[in-house]
Amino acid sequence: MERPGKAHKQSVYRCADVLDGRPGFRLEGLWGHVSILKGGGHICELVSKKHAGINPLWKPHWKTIDPYKYAPAEHARVYGRPPDGRLLAGIAGHSLSFDYFGPPSREETAAGHSTHGEAPALKWNVLQISQTPAPTLEYGLKLPKAQIRFSRKISVERDHAVVYCEETALNLSTFDRPICWNEHVTFGPPFLECGTTIFDMPATRGKACPASYSAKTPIQPDAEFDWPLAPAKNGGQINLRATPEERFGHYTVQLLNPEFKIAYVAACNPRLGLLVLYVFCRKDFPWVGNWEERLYRTSPPWRGHTFCRGMEFSTTPFAVPRRETVTQGSLFGEPTYVWLAAKAETKVRFMTLLVDVPTDFKGVTSVSMVGGEVRIRETKIGREFEVPVKKFL
């Protein structure tokens, strides 16, 4: 790890080994650090010193590699065959699905495309590093097949566990393009615990995946419901705010309340006293995908050992080939994709907060921005927690 002089209390460091011997970066504040991989651009660590150095983001149980090094002949037995193999070889924590969300079509797979687009499959390059006024890293890449230039600017607060992220997409082609933009945030143990970790969002309508997605889902396939209570296969309802201690796999999509300008996804482990909160503009990401993998998938590299849960804020509800996304058009009256106009540039922003909460914390019922603070209201009890932030959204 390359460190600047001792005078720096907070900094951006180049790291030769961020995860499994893979290179990347670490942004440090007095509160903790954020780690980033060059291969795939994944944000793989969010570590607060207050919480025993626990990383709430998912670290796969298999040894990952940089995805651009994946070769089917050499790696398919370990990570799976295309189109998923390249993605799974390098995935970790918070990944980006762009410029489509889901698998490529059969024809696109034959042409060499992999699941969730080029962004999580290629090497990201450093564009700029700044140590002041806050540790800031700007990195990105050109998506050669999509003809889009993508960049991410990420910075951390000095004293408070707040991470600011701005992403920019520039269409290099002369055609308008239908795109999907998905922040694939995935949590894992020890932060993720059955019956303990609580998930919240300001969602209204939800829909379950079709029966073809999983033979071991407890939710009625294709069912529509009001978050967080989904209809169970065997009658009754399942509260999706927590994860049961069973073997299963499923995916549900939730529409965020269109009356709100500011939206969020929240994951809290009260036992650890840690709340992870993503805050963003609802107009940018109207959907949240709830993906749960609980020891269900047995093919490589899963092999029946994976426990993780994704809360994916997105422009797009379901992970399907782009053609199906465009054909669907809308769900619950909300578009299922966005347009990136010819030669045009668009930006999105979001914040990530690590918040210290009491061990009897009941979850998040609302999040608001008042002045220079994010205010978090607790479910049922109504206690409020304030975190100072910059004017960012």
N, C-alpha and C positions, 0 to 999 in steps of 0.2 A: 504494500500500500504506500503510495506516494503522499507524504504529508507536507504541508507548508510549514513555515516557521512557527515557533512556540507561541508567538504573539496572537495567533489565531485561536479563538475560543470556539469557532464554528467555521466549517470549511467544506469544500468539495474535494474529494480524494479520488484518484484513479486507483483501482484495485485489480490486482492480477487474479484474485480468487474471491469472487463474490458468492458463488454457489457452485459446488462440484468442480472447482478448478476453472470456472468460466470468468472472463474479465468483465469489468463494469465499473461502477462508480458508487461512492457513498457520500451523501450530503448529511452533515452533522450540525445539530444545534446543541444547546446546553441540555435539552430534554431527552435527546436520543438521536436516532438517525434513520435515513431512508436509503435503501440499496437498490441499484438498477443494473440490469444486465444489458450488455451490448447486443448479444444474440437474441433477437426478438423484441428488444426494448422493454422487457417486463420490469415492473416495479415489484421486486421480490421480497423486500423487507420493510416493515414499519415498526420500529422498535423504540419503546419508551423505557427509560431507565427506572421510572417509578413502578414498573410492572415486571420486575425480575428479568428484564431483557427478553420477554416473550414476543415472538413475531406472530401476529394474528393471521397473517397470510399463509396460504397453502404452500407447503414444500412437498413435492411428490416423493413417494417412498422410493422410487427408482432414481438411479443416478442420471441426471439430465446431461445433455450436450448442447452446444450451440446449434440451433435448428438448420442453419445453412450448411452444416457439416453432414447432415443426414443423407445417407445413400441407401435406397431400398435393398440392394443386394447385400449390404453389410449390416444394416440396422433393423430391417423389418421384423426379425425374430424377437428383438428386444422391445421396440417401440410401436410395432404394428406397421401394416402396409399403408400405402397412400390410399385416400388423401389425408388420413388422420396422423400417420406416422411422423411426418415432419413437425407438425404442431406439437404432438405429445413428447417428442424428443427433447424439446427445449422449454416447455411451458412451466410457469411458476407464478404464484401470487396473482398480481393484477396484470393481466395481459390485455392487449388491444385486438379486437376483431375489426378489420378494415381492409378493403372497402366493401366487403360483403360479410355476412354473419351466418355461419353454417358451412355445410359441405359444398364443394363445387358440383356442378352437374357431371354426369357420366362423361360427356364430351370434354368438359373442362378438366376433369381428372386425367383423361387421356392426353390432354395438352400440357400436363405438368403442374396444374394448380393444386393447392392444398387447402385444408379446412381453415376457415376464418380469414382467408385473404393472405396477401403477401406480407403485411405489416408484422405479424408475429413469427414469420418464417425467415426473415433476412437480417443482415447485420446493420445495426444503427450506428451512425457516425456522430462524433462530437462536432457541434457547430460553434458553441461558445461556452466558456466557463467564467463565472464571476464570483469573487469572494465577498464583495460588498455591493450594496448595503446588506445583502443577505446571500447566503450560499445559493448559487443558481447554476443550473446546468441546462443548456439547450442542446438537444440532440435530435436526430431524425434520419430520413432516408428518402430516396426516390424509389417509388414502386414502378419498376420498368414495364410491367405488363399492363398495369392500370393507368400508367402515365399520370401519376399523381405524386406530388412532392409533399411529404408529411413531416411535421416537426412537433416536438413537445418541449415546452419550457417549464421547468420544475424548480421551485425554490422552497426553503424552509424558514420558519420563524426562529429567532434566537432563543427566546425563553419559553414559548408555548408550543405544544405539540401540534402545530398547524403546517400543512403542506399545501402549496398553491400550484395548480397545474393549468397551463394554457396549451391547447393543441390547435395546430393550423394545418389545413389541407388546401393545396393549390392544384387545380386541374391544369395540367400541361397540354391537354389535347384541345381540339377545336370542336368537341362534341359535348353537349350536356350529358351528364351521367347520373343514373339512379344509384345511390350508394347507401350502405348501412354503416353505422358508426356505433360500436359497442364497447363499453368499458367493462371488461370481463373480470370483475373483482371476485376472487375465490379465497375463502377462509379454510383453515385446517386446524387440526389439533396442535398444541394443547388448548388453544383458544376456543376451538370448536368442540363442544361437549354435548352429548345427547341429554335432553331434558334440562339443560342449564343455559346454554347460549340462546339469546333472544334476538329475533330479527323483526325490524319494523320499517315501514315506509308509508307515505300518505297515499295509498292505493285505493281504487274504487273497484272496478270490475277485474276479474281474473278468468283465465282459461287454462285447462290442463292439456298436456300433450296428447297426441293420439295413442292408441293401444300399441302401434308398431314401435313406439319409442322404447318401451320397457315392458318386459313380461312380469316384472316384479314391482309394479307401482301400487301403492295402497289407495291411490286416488282414482275416481271414476274417469276413464279416458274421455277427452274432448269436452268434459263438463265445464260449464260456465258458472261462476260463483262470485261472491263478494269477499274480498280479502278481509281477514285471513282464514276464513272457514271454507275449506274445500270439501265437496262430497266424497265420502269414502266408497270404495267398491262394494263393501259389505254392509252398507247402510251407515247412517250417522254422519258425522263431520270430523275433519282433521284440522286442527289448528296449526297453520303453517308457520307460526311465530317460533316454534321450537322443533327440534329434530328428534324423532323417536329412536329408541335403541333397537332397531330392527335392520334386516338386510333388505335394501330396496334401492331403486333408482328412479327419479322422475324429474320432470321439468314443468313448471307453470309460469305463465306470463301475467303480469299485472299492469293495468293502466293507471298511471299516476293522476291524481285529481287535477283536472284542467283549470280549476278555480285558483290554484296556487301558482305564484310566479317562481317561488323557491321550493325545490323538492329535495328529497334526501333518501338515502338508505342507511340504516343503522344496524349494527351488530354489537351485542353486549354480552360479556361473560361476567355476571355479578360476582361470582366466586373470586375471580381475579381482580374485580374492581375496575375493569377496562371496558370502555365504550369506544367503538370505532364508527365514525360518522363521515359519510360522504355527502357534501352539499353542492348542488348544481342548479342551473336554471331549467325549469320544467319544459320550456319551449325547445331546448336542445335535446333533452332525453325524456320523452314522455312515457317510456316503457321500462319495466324492470323484469328481467328474467330470474326466476328462482330455480337454480339447478342444484339437485342434491344427488350425490353419489355416496352410498353407504354400503360398501363391501359387496356390490352387485356385479360389476363388470369383471369378467374372468379372462378376457382376451389380453394380449400384451398391449401396453405395459401394466395394465390394471391388476390382473391376476387375483382378483378378489380381495385385495388388501387396502383399497383406497377409501378414505373417509374425507370428504370435502364438501363444501357448499358454496355455490356462487350466487352473488347478488349483483346482476349485470345491468347497469343502467344504460339505456340504448335508444336509438332511433327506430328500432325494429323489434317486433315481438318474438318471432320464432326463428330458430337456427335451421333454415332450409336454404336450398339453392336460390340464387338471386332471381331466377326466372319465376319461381313460386312466390317469392316476396313481392315482386312487381305485379304478378297476376292477382294476388290477394288484394292489393291496393289499400284496403283499410280494415280495421277491426275495432268494434265498438265506436265507430265514427272517427277514429284516429288513423292517419296515414301510417303505413308500415315501412316506409323508406323516405329518404329525402333526395333532393336533386343537388348536384354540384355542377353549376353552369360552366360552359366552355370558358377556359382561361380565367376562371373565377377563383377567389380565395374565400374560405370560411373558417371561423374560429369557434371553439367552445372552451369553457372554463369550468373547473370544479375545485373544491377544497376537500382535504382529508384532515380530520381532527381525531386525535387520541385523547379521550377525556377520562379523568379519574372520577369514578362514581362509587357510592357506598355498596356494600355487599348485599343490601336488601333492595337494590335498584330494580324497578319493575318494567323497564323498557321506555321507549320514546313515543310520546303521543303527538308532539308537534315540534317543529324547528322554525325559528324566525330570525331575521337579521334586523337588529335595532341599533342604529348608530354604528359604533365600532365593535359590536358584539354579535356572536351567534348565541341565541338563547334556546336552550333545550328544556322542554317541559316533560316531566315524567308521567308515565301512564298511571292512572288511578290516583296516586298520591298527590300529584300536582306540583312536586318540588321543581324548582328551576335551577339550571346550571348555566353559567355564562362563560364564554371563552372569547377573549379579545382577538379580533382579526382585522386585516386590512380591508379597505373597500375594494373588493375584487370581482364580485358577481354583478 
